[in-house]
Amino acid sequence: MTQSPARPASTDASDILRSATRVLTIEAEALAHMAAHLPADFAPAVECLMGCTGRVIVAGIGKSGHIGRKIAATLASTGTPSHFVHVAEASHGDLGMLGANDVCVLISNSGETAEMHDMIYHTQRFSIPLIGISSHEGSTLMRAADYRLTLPNRPEACPIGLAPTTSTTLALALGDALAVALMERRGVSAADFGVFHPGGKLGAQLRRVSDLMHGGGDMPCVDASAPMSDVLLEMTSHNLGMAVVMSDGRIAGVITDGDLRRNMVGLMDRHAADVANPNPLTVAPDCFASEALAILNARKVNVLLVAGADARPLGVLHIHDLLRAGVM
């Protein structure tokens, strides 16, 4: 019968926590050091990327490749067209993804990875700007690079000092710094960001009120002179718990279920204007859905009136519309 391999002796929980703390401390100190000593070419590299009329091609292999994929994804999601190329695949046809109008960001901790030589030669042959990210200033990569983003030579966090830990954290953080600097340089707004993130909770929060509101014939509206019997029919048929009270095509107030309860005495002898709240809570159509939800929660109401600058009603937003859209 095959025996299972022996398990290592159990380790005290405090030893495990000390190990984790050591790793995080080493990497945090390395990040703080890099923040205080950014590469001299950082700003010129950002300007190079800013001027790119093609795409930013991020390349690497091994752990650097994994980091490169994330950097390319972050660049693309923050307004800088980008994709990742594996340097080993580049030598077998994927160099065709790197065009004359592109910029190449090549990542190699040692700067001597054999597989990257073809990509370096390709950038030189076609005068494609090359941004190198490496821990070794005098490496082949950094000597060839037009912009050198040298990572600080800090110890790896693993106990034998060999597994890529600190170095990959630094490369990833530097990529984030490039992406955010470019994002700010381009003036990317929350609305622009939402264009690249239409799905999931983030996409839902970045949707506009105008995307979710009930407008046109779906909006319950009554004239200020309407009898309350007509108001009740309008509110019931739309099932939004409110009606917009109109006068000369503009908002004169709103009537909610709460207003009905507060005016039960003699309700059916009144008109819409007698019961309406003349100062309704409104939002603009370009308000973010997440902001609308915050207003509803803060005011402890279930519905918002969407209005234009001219006090004309554009729609009605119910809290259920936000919940159905995933804005939570």
N, C-alpha and C positions, 0 to 999 in steps of 0.2 A: 504494500500500500504506500502510495506517495505521501510523504510528510510535507506539511506546509512549512515554509521557511520560518525560522525562529524570529519572534518579534523582539525589537529592541527593548531594553529595560524601560519601565515607565519613568517619566520625568516629572518632577514636582511642578505644579502649576506656576509657581513663582519663577522657575527657570524659564518656562515658556514665555511668560510675560516680560521677563528681563531681555530675552532674545528679541521679541517684537519691539520693545522700547529701544533697544540698541539700533536695530535696523532703521526705524523711523527717525531716530535722532541723527544717525549718520547721513541719511538722505536729506533731512531737513536742513542740516548744517551745510550740506553741499549746495542746496538750492539757495540758501541765504548768501553763500559765498558768490554764486553766479549772479544773483540779483545785484550784488554790490560791485561786481566786476564783469559787466556784460562785454561780449566780444566787441572790439573796436569796429568791426564791419557790420554790426547789427543794423544800425540806421541805414547805411548804404544798401544793405541787402533788402531791407523793407522797401526802399525806393525802387530798387531793381524789380522786385515783385510787383510793385504798384504800376510800373510802366510796362509790364508784360501784356502784350496784345494777344497772346495765345493762351496756353494753359501752363500751370505750374506742375511739373512732373516731379514727384517725390519718389526716390528710389532707395533701395537697400536690400539686405539679405540677412537671414537669421533674425536675431532679436531686433536688429536695426530695421529690418524689413517690417516687423510687426509695428514698431514705433512709426515707421514711415506711412503705413496704411492709415493709422490714426491721424497723423498730421495732415495727410491729404484729405481725409474725410472732414476734419475740422476746418481746413481752408475752404473747401467746397461749400460747407454749410454756413460759412460766414461771409460769402460773397466773392471768394477768389476761386475761379474755375480751376480744378485740380484733379489729378488722379495718380494712382500709384503704379509703378512699374518695378517688377522684381528684376534685379540686375542680372541674375542668371538667365532668366527668360529673355532679357533684352538682347543677349548675344545670339538668340535663336529666332529673331524676327521682330521682337517687341521694341527694338530701337525705332521702328517705324512710327511708334506712338509719340516720339520726341521730334517736334517740328522746329523749323527755323525761327518761329515767333514765340517759342516756349522758353521757359526758364527751368533749369534742372536743379533740384535740391537733392544732393546725394549724401546719405548717412552711412558712416562706417566708424565705429569706435576706434579701431586701430588705424584706419586710413590706409591700410595695406591689403584689403580684401582682394584676392586675385580676380574674382568675377567682375569687379567694377571697372577694370581697365578698358574694356571695349566701350563702356558708356562714357568714360572720360575722353577717350579718343574721339568718339562721335561728337561730343560737345565742342571739342577743339576744331574738328574738321569743318563743322557747319557754323562755327562762331555762336554757339548757344551759351548764354550766360550760365555759369556753374556756381552754385552755392554749396560749399562743403561744410558738413557738421561732423566733427571728430574730436577726440581727446588729445590727438598728437599733432602739434603745429607743424612739425617737419615731415609729416607723412606724405606719401605719394598723392593722396587725395588733396591735402591742403596746399601742396605746392602747385597743383594744377588748377585749384579753384580760383575763380575771380573774386569771390567773397568768402572769407574764412570765418566761420562761426566755431571757434575753438571752445570745447567744453573744458571746465576746470578739471585738472587732474586730481580727483579726490578718490579716496579708497572705496572699493566696492563694499557693500554691506554684508556680503556672505562671509562665513567664518574663515574660508580659505582664500578669500580675496580674488576669486576668479569668475564666479557667476555674474553675468551682467545684471546689476541691480541699481546701484547709484548712477552708473553711466547711462542706463536706459531712462531712468527717471529724469536726469538732466536733459537728455535729448528730447524727451516728450514735453517737458516744461518749456524748453526753448522753442519748440514748434508751436506750443500754445501762445507764447509771447509774440511770435511772428504773426500768427493768425489774428490775435486781438489787436496788435499794432496796425495791421492792414485794415481790419474792420473799422477801427477808429479813424484811420487815415481816409478811408472811403466814405465815412459818415453813415455807416449802415445803421438804420433805425430798427426799432422793434417790428415795424410793419414789413420792412425788407427781410428781416430774419424770418418772419412768419411765412414768407413765400417759399423758403427752403425747408420748412418744417410743417407741412399741412396735416400730418398724421399724429395720432397719439394725443396724450394729455396736453403736451406743449402746443401742438397745433390747435387744439380746441381753445386753449387760453388765449391764443393770438388771433382768434377769429374776431370779426367785428360784430357789433350789435346788428348792423344791417343784414348780416348773413343769417341771423336767427330769428328776427322779429316777424310778427304777423302784420302784414301791410295790405293796402288795397281793400278788397272786399272782405278780407279776413279780420279787419280791424273794426271792433264795435263802435259805432259813432251814432250820436243822437243830437238833435238840435236843442239849444238851450230852452226853447219853449215847449219841448215835447212833454206830454203827460207821463207820469211815472209808470203807468201801465205799459207804454211803449218802451220805456227804458228797461223795464224788467224783461220784456220779450227780447230786446236786443242783447242784453247781457246773457240771458239763458241760451240763445241761439249760438253764441260764439264761445261760451264756456271758458272765458278768461278771467271771470271774477271782477270785471270792470267795464265801463263804457266811457268813451271820450265825449265830452260835451262841447259842441261847436257853436260858434257865433260868427257869421260872415266869413266862413271858411277857415277860421282860426280857433285855437284852443281857448275855451272859456272855463275849463275845469275838467275834472274826472269824477266819476262815481264808482266806488268800489263796494264790495260786499259789506265791508265795515261801515261805510257811509249809510247803507240801507239799514243796518242794525241800529245805528245811532239815531236814525230818524223814523223809527217805526210808528210813532204816534202821528196819525194823520198823513201817513206816507202817500197814500193813493190820491190824496187831494192836492198834491203838490206837483210842481213841474221840475224838470231836470236842473235848471239853474238854482232852484231853491235848495237842493240837496247836494249839489256838486261842491267839491273842494276846489276853490278858485286858484289855488297855488299848487298844482300837482308836481310830483317829483318827475323830472325829465332827464333824458340823456341824449347826446348827439348820436347819429347813426354810425360815426366812425369810432365810437368808444369801444375799447377792447371788451370782449366778453368777460374776462376775468375781473375787470374794473366794475362792470355792471353787477356781477355777482357780489362783489365787496360792498357796493352801495345797498343792494337788497338786504344783505345780512346786517349791515350797520343800522339800517332804518327799520329792520324787522317787518318788511313788506314782501309781497310775492310778485308784484308786477311793476313795470316801469313804462312810462310813456316815452316814445322816441319822437323827438321834435326837431324841426329845422330851425335855422336862425331867424326865420320870419314867423315863428310861433305856429306854423302849420304842422299838423300831426302827420308823421311818416309811418308809424307802426307802434305795436305794443309788444313788449318783451316780458314773458312770464318766466319765473324761476325754473319751471319744468322744462322750458326750452333749453336753458343752460345745462341742466342736469342730463337731458337726453343727448346733448352734444358732447358730454364728457367734461364739462367745465365744473370742477368740484374743488 
